[in-house]
Amino acid sequence: MLQDFESLAEPPKVWVVNIPNTNATTSLSTEQAHEGRECLKLHYHFLEEGQFQYLGVSLPVNLPTAVHQLRFWLHGDGSKCTYGVRVDDAGGETHQFSRNNGQGGVISFTGWKEVVIDLDTGHETWGGDKNGRMDYPIGTITLTVSQPSEGEKHLAAEGDLYFDALSVDSEKFVAPPPPHIAVTSPTYASDIRGDTIIHLAAPGFNRAVARCWQAGDGPGTDSTVATVTLDAQGDGSFVFPANRYPHGPITVRISGEGDGAKDNCYLQLYNQGGISWREGMPKTPPPAAAGMSLVFADDFNGPLSISSTNLQATYYDHKPPGGVQDFSTHRFSGHESSKNPFLQRDTYLRIRADDRTHSAGLLSSLKNDASGITAKVPCYFECRFLGPNAIGTWPAFWLMTDYMTDHVQGRKVPCDELDIIEAYGGEGPHAPNAHDGYMITPHCWDQGETGKAVEKQAFEVLHNPIRMGRFGVPSTWYEAFHTYGCKITETETIYYCDDREVGRHATLPLCRERPLFFLINLATGGGWPVDLSRYGGVADMYVDYVRVYQQTPPR
C-alpha cells in the first residue's frame, strides 16, 4: 500500500493544463471511501472551448525496488473522461500509461472499479535521462484525468471522482505484516464470568484501549474498560469486570497505537453472568407492523428445529432447492452433520464459521418441498442479531419471493430478493473496513433488462452503504445487538434499524405478487478474502429472535 489517504495532513496538489486552476480541486473525503474512512475526492470542470484539457494529481512516494503492477480504486461518474497514470523515476524520466498505449481507460462506469496498470508493458516516456527504462527509486506517481471527446470535438464535463488504496505488486519486495493485536487469553469465543483477566500480545504497540458496549437507557453506552500501557515486547493485560456488562454474547473492542501504527481487535466472548439487557423477544409488536398480525416468531429459547431432510422441521439449513446455490466460502453445513454450525444457548441461536470444519451456516424459512414460513404484502419481517467483524465474515438477513412452489412442479420462475442487511467484516488493505456500514441490496433475478432497470433504480435511492451513526444508532452491527426490519407494501419497501427508517424504494414487481420467505446466515467470502486466523479460526453470529407479520385481509 502506497497511499490509503487515511493519514494525510492535507490533500495532494492538482495541476491543470488549458483550464483555470480553480477548475480542479482535491480534498480528503469520507463520502465514498472504499477502504478505511477517507479517500481522495477530485472535483473537475472541463470546458468545451479551447485546447485539449487535462489534469494530474501528484502523489509523492518512495519505491526503492522494482514493481510490476500498480493498482488503485476509482469511483467513476460515467462522464466519459479518460484516466491514466504517470510515473517519475530516479533519472527524472516520465513514464506515461494512458488509453493511447492500452493502459488507463474511459470513465464510462459509475461506482468503484479497481484499475490495474501493468508497468512492464510498452508506454510513452520523455525527459530526464531518456534511457527508456524505469529507474528506482520511484519518487512520484501522478493520477491523470482528461476531458472527454467525440472525434476531434472536445466536450465539456464537470463532476466528482474519488480515488482510494493506491498500491503496487512486486516480486522482490515483501512488506512485513503490519503490527496487530492478539489476545492470548481467554480463548476467542470462550465463556467468561466475573472479573476476567485479558492478556494481550501486541508487538509494535505501546498502548491499547479496551472498550465494550454497556447496558443502560435507550441504546446503552460505549464504555472504556481499560487503558493498558504495554511493555517493550507489546505485552500487557487488564481486568474485564464481566458482571457490569450484558449477559450473553458480547464484543470487547481493543485498539492499539504505536509509532504511527493502528489496529483493532474484536474479542467475542459469552458472558455467563452479567446484566440481562433486552434479551429475548419483546412483548409488544414493532411500530412498523401496526395493523398487522403475527404470522411467525422464534425466540430461540428451546431446542432447534433445523434439518436438511426432515420436512417437519421449522427451518431448512441450505438455500433451496437442495443448496445448489449455496454461496459461502466456508460451506453451509447441516444441523445434523458432523460440521453442525448451529447451537442454541439461553435465548440465542449461535451460527459459527469455523476454519477447522470449513463450515458456516444458513437458515431458510422455506424448505425443499415449498412448505414453510411466508408472508404476502403488506407484511413485515425483522431479526435481531450480533455479527462478527473478522476478515471475510458475511452475516445477513434477507428475503426472497417464493420460487419453490413452481420449482417442485418443474418450472423455473424469476424472483425478487431483498437484502435487509449484508454486513461485511474485516479491516485493513483489501478488506471491507466495516466501521458502522452495511449494505441494503434489492435484486430482480431473471427479469431481463426491465428487471435490471427496476433493480438499479431501487438501489440508487438507498444511498449505500448504510452508516448506522447517521441514523442515530450509536453502536455498530458487531458491537451490540440490533434489530433489522423490512416492511413491504403494495407501493413501498421500507428498511429499518432499531425501528429507525434507514432507506426505502418502490416495491419490486414480484414482491407485490408472491409470498416472501426469510433467510438468516453467517457466510464467508462474497468476493472478499477470508481470514479468521486472528480469532482462532472461528467467528460467531448470535441471533436473538426473528418475527414475521402480515396484514389480515378484510372479511
DASULCOR-V418383 format. One record per pair of residues at least 4 apart in sequence whose C-alpha atoms are under 6 Angstrom apart, sorted by the first residue. I is the first residue (numbers start at 1). J is the second residue. D is the distance in Angstrom with one decimal. If there is no record, write none. Layout:
I:J:D
I:J:D
//
This chain:
1:167:4.2
2:166:5.5
2:167:5.0
3:165:5.9
3:166:5.1
4:164:5.9
4:165:4.5
5:39:5.4
6:38:5.6
11:27:5.2
11:28:5.8
14:56:5.6
14:57:4.5
15:55:5.6
15:56:5.4
16:55:4.3
17:53:5.5
17:54:5.4
17:55:6.0
18:53:5.2
23:44:5.7
23:45:5.0
24:43:5.5
24:44:4.5
25:42:5.8
25:43:5.3
26:41:5.5
26:42:4.6
27:41:5.2
28:39:5.8
28:40:4.9
28:41:6.0
29:38:5.3
29:39:5.4
29:41:5.9
30:37:5.7
30:38:4.6
33:37:5.7
33:38:5.1
33:39:5.0
35:433:5.7
36:433:5.3
39:163:6.0
39:164:5.1
40:162:5.5
40:163:5.1
41:161:5.9
41:162:4.5
42:160:5.6
42:161:5.1
43:159:5.8
43:160:4.5
44:158:5.5
44:159:5.8
45:157:5.8
45:158:4.2
46:147:6.0
46:156:5.2
46:157:5.1
47:156:4.5
48:154:5.8
48:155:4.9
48:156:4.3
53:147:5.8
54:145:5.7
54:146:4.1
55:144:5.7
55:145:5.5
56:142:5.9
56:143:5.5
56:144:4.3
57:142:5.3
57:143:5.1
58:141:5.9
58:142:4.2
59:140:5.6
59:141:5.3
59:142:5.8
60:139:5.9
60:140:4.5
61:139:5.1
61:140:5.4
62:138:5.8
62:139:5.3
63:137:5.0
63:138:5.0
64:136:5.7
64:137:4.2
67:169:5.8
67:170:4.4
68:119:5.2
68:120:5.9
68:169:5.8
68:170:5.7
69:117:5.6
69:118:4.7
69:119:5.5
69:168:5.6
69:169:5.1
70:116:5.8
70:117:5.1
70:167:5.9
70:168:4.4
71:115:5.6
71:116:4.6
71:166:5.7
71:167:5.2
71:168:5.9
72:114:5.8
72:115:5.4
72:165:5.4
72:166:4.3
73:113:5.6
73:114:4.4
73:115:5.9
73:163:5.6
73:164:5.1
74:112:5.5
74:113:5.4
74:162:5.8
74:163:4.8
75:111:4.8
75:112:4.1
75:161:5.8
75:162:4.9
76:107:5.8
76:109:5.5
76:110:4.4
76:111:5.3
76:161:5.9
77:110:4.7
78:107:5.5
78:108:4.3
78:109:4.7
78:110:5.3
80:106:5.5
80:107:4.8
80:108:5.0
80:148:5.4
81:106:5.8
81:107:5.4
81:146:5.6
81:147:5.0
81:148:4.4
82:105:5.6
82:106:4.4
82:107:5.8
82:145:5.6
82:146:5.1
83:104:5.4
83:105:5.6
83:144:5.5
83:145:4.5
84:97:5.7
84:98:4.5
84:104:4.3
84:144:5.1
85:97:5.2
85:142:5.6
85:143:4.8
85:144:5.6
86:95:5.5
86:96:4.5
86:141:5.8
86:142:4.9
87:94:5.7
87:95:5.1
87:140:6.0
87:141:4.7
88:93:5.7
88:94:4.6
88:140:5.3
89:93:5.6
89:135:5.4
89:138:4.5
90:135:5.3
90:136:5.3
90:137:5.4
90:138:5.7
91:128:5.6
91:129:5.4
92:128:4.1
93:126:5.8
93:127:4.9
93:128:4.1
94:125:5.4
94:126:5.4
95:124:5.8
95:125:4.6
96:124:5.2
97:103:5.4
97:123:5.8
98:103:4.8
98:104:4.6
99:103:5.0
99:104:4.8
99:105:5.1
101:123:5.9
148:155:5.5
149:153:5.5
149:154:4.4
149:155:5.2
179:204:5.7
180:202:6.0
180:263:5.7
181:202:4.5
182:200:5.8
182:201:5.2
183:199:5.8
183:200:4.7
184:199:5.5
184:200:5.8
185:198:5.7
185:199:5.3
188:268:5.9
188:535:5.8
189:268:4.9
189:269:4.6
190:269:5.3
191:269:6.0
191:270:4.7
192:271:5.2
193:271:5.8
193:272:5.4
193:273:5.3
194:241:5.9
194:242:4.9
194:243:5.2
195:240:5.6
195:241:4.4
195:242:5.8
196:239:5.5
196:240:5.1
197:238:5.7
197:239:4.5
198:237:5.4
198:238:5.5
199:236:6.0
199:237:4.3
200:235:5.6
200:236:5.2
200:237:5.7
201:234:5.8
201:235:4.7
202:234:4.5
202:235:6.0
203:233:5.4
203:234:4.2
205:234:5.6
205:257:5.4
205:258:4.4
206:230:4.9
206:258:5.3
207:228:5.7
207:229:4.8
207:230:5.4
207:256:5.8
207:257:5.5
208:227:5.9
208:228:5.1
208:255:5.4
208:256:4.3
209:226:5.9
209:227:4.5
209:254:5.6
209:255:5.3
210:225:5.3
210:226:5.3
210:253:5.6
210:254:4.4
211:223:5.5
211:224:4.4
211:225:5.1
211:252:5.8
211:253:5.2
212:223:5.6
212:252:4.9
213:221:5.8
213:222:4.6
213:223:6.0
214:220:5.7
214:221:5.3
214:222:6.0
214:245:5.4
215:220:4.8
215:246:6.0
216:220:4.1
230:234:5.0
230:235:5.3
230:236:4.9
231:235:5.5
242:274:5.8
243:273:5.9
243:274:3.9
244:274:5.8
245:274:5.3
245:275:5.9
246:274:5.2
246:275:4.6
246:276:5.9
246:277:5.9
247:271:5.1
247:273:5.6
247:274:4.4
247:275:5.0
247:276:5.2
248:270:5.1
248:271:4.8
249:269:5.9
249:270:4.5
250:268:6.0
250:269:5.5
251:267:5.5
251:268:4.7
251:479:5.7
252:266:5.9
252:267:5.0
253:265:5.9
253:266:4.8
254:264:5.6
254:265:5.1
255:263:5.7
255:264:4.5
256:262:5.6
256:263:5.3
257:261:5.8
257:262:4.9
281:299:5.9
289:380:6.0
292:549:5.8
292:550:5.1
292:551:4.1
293:549:5.4
293:550:5.4
293:551:5.9
294:549:4.5
295:548:5.4
295:549:5.1
296:547:5.7
296:548:5.1
297:546:5.7
297:547:4.3
298:545:5.5
298:546:5.5
299:545:4.5
300:347:5.3
300:348:5.4
300:349:5.8
301:346:5.9
301:347:4.2
305:313:5.0
305:314:5.3
306:313:5.5
306:315:4.7
306:316:5.8
307:313:6.0
307:316:5.4
307:335:6.0
308:316:5.6
308:317:5.7
315:363:5.9
315:364:5.5
315:365:5.2
316:363:5.8
316:364:5.1
316:367:5.3
317:334:5.6
317:362:5.4
317:363:4.8
318:323:4.8
318:362:5.8
319:323:4.8
319:326:5.9
320:368:5.8
321:368:5.5
328:523:4.9
328:524:5.1
329:524:5.3
329:525:5.3
330:358:4.9
330:359:4.7
330:360:5.4
330:524:5.9
331:359:4.8
331:360:5.6
332:359:5.8
332:360:4.7
332:361:4.8
333:340:6.0
333:359:5.8
333:361:5.9
334:340:5.6
335:340:4.7
339:357:5.9
341:351:5.5
341:352:5.0
341:360:5.8
341:361:5.5
342:350:5.7
342:351:4.9
343:349:5.8
343:350:5.0
344:348:5.9
344:349:4.7
348:543:5.6
348:544:4.8
349:542:5.6
349:543:5.0
350:541:5.7
350:542:4.6
351:361:5.8
351:540:5.8
351:541:5.1
352:360:5.8
352:539:5.7
352:540:4.5
353:359:5.7
353:360:4.3
353:538:5.6
353:539:5.3
354:358:5.5
354:359:5.4
354:537:5.8
354:538:4.6
355:537:4.9
360:523:5.8
361:521:5.7
361:522:5.6
362:520:5.7
362:521:4.1
363:519:5.5
363:520:5.2
364:519:4.5
365:372:5.5
365:373:5.2
365:517:5.9
365:518:5.6
366:370:6.0
366:371:5.9
366:372:4.5
367:371:5.6
367:372:6.0
370:404:5.0
370:405:5.1
374:515:5.7
374:516:5.2
374:517:4.6
375:515:5.2
375:516:5.5
375:550:6.0
376:515:4.5
377:488:5.8
377:489:5.3
378:488:5.6
378:489:4.4
378:551:5.6
379:487:5.8
379:488:5.5
379:549:5.5
379:550:4.2
380:486:5.6
380:487:4.3
380:548:5.8
380:549:5.0
381:485:5.5
381:486:5.4
381:547:5.9
381:548:4.6
382:484:5.5
382:485:4.0
382:546:5.7
382:547:5.4
383:483:5.5
383:484:5.4
383:545:5.8
383:546:4.3
384:482:5.4
384:483:4.0
384:544:5.4
384:545:5.6
385:481:5.2
385:482:5.9
385:542:5.5
385:543:4.3
385:544:5.6
386:478:5.6
386:480:6.0
386:481:4.7
386:541:5.8
386:542:5.3
387:478:4.8
387:541:4.6
388:478:5.4
388:539:6.0
388:540:5.9
388:541:6.0
389:425:4.2
389:426:5.6
389:478:5.9
390:425:5.0
390:426:4.8
391:425:5.2
391:426:3.7
391:530:5.4
391:531:5.2
392:425:5.6
392:524:5.3
392:525:5.1
392:528:5.6
392:529:5.4
392:530:4.1
393:424:6.0
393:425:4.9
393:524:4.6
394:423:5.6
394:424:5.0
394:522:5.6
394:523:4.9
394:524:5.1
395:423:5.5
395:521:5.7
395:522:4.3
396:421:5.4
396:422:4.7
396:520:5.9
396:521:5.4
397:420:5.8
397:421:5.5
397:519:5.9
397:520:4.7
398:418:5.7
398:419:4.4
398:420:5.2
398:518:5.7
398:519:5.4
399:417:5.7
399:418:5.0
399:517:5.5
399:518:4.4
400:416:5.7
400:417:4.4
400:516:5.4
400:517:5.6
401:415:5.5
401:416:5.5
401:514:5.8
401:515:5.7
401:516:4.3
402:515:5.7
402:516:5.7
406:411:5.1
407:411:5.0
407:412:5.7
414:445:5.7
414:446:5.0
415:445:5.4
416:443:5.6
416:444:4.6
416:445:5.9
416:510:6.0
417:442:5.7
417:443:4.9
418:442:4.6
419:440:5.4
419:441:4.9
420:440:5.3
421:439:5.7
421:440:5.4
422:438:5.8
422:439:5.1
423:438:4.7
425:434:5.6
426:431:5.5
426:432:5.7
426:433:5.5
427:431:5.3
427:433:4.0
436:467:5.5
436:468:5.6
436:476:4.9
437:465:5.5
437:466:5.2
437:467:4.5
438:465:5.4
438:466:5.3
439:464:5.9
439:465:5.0
439:466:5.9
443:455:5.6
444:451:5.3
444:455:5.8
447:451:4.6
458:505:5.3
462:503:5.3
468:473:5.2
469:473:5.0
469:474:5.3
475:479:6.0
482:498:6.0
483:497:5.7
483:498:4.9
484:496:5.7
484:497:4.7
485:495:5.8
485:496:4.8
486:494:5.6
486:495:4.5
487:493:5.7
487:494:5.2
488:493:4.5
490:512:5.6
491:506:5.8
491:507:5.3
492:505:5.8
492:506:4.5
492:507:4.7
493:504:5.5
493:505:5.5
493:506:6.0
493:507:5.1
494:503:6.0
494:504:4.3
495:501:5.8
495:502:5.7
495:503:5.3
496:500:5.1
496:501:4.4
496:502:5.4
510:514:5.9
525:530:5.8
532:537:4.6
533:537:4.9
//
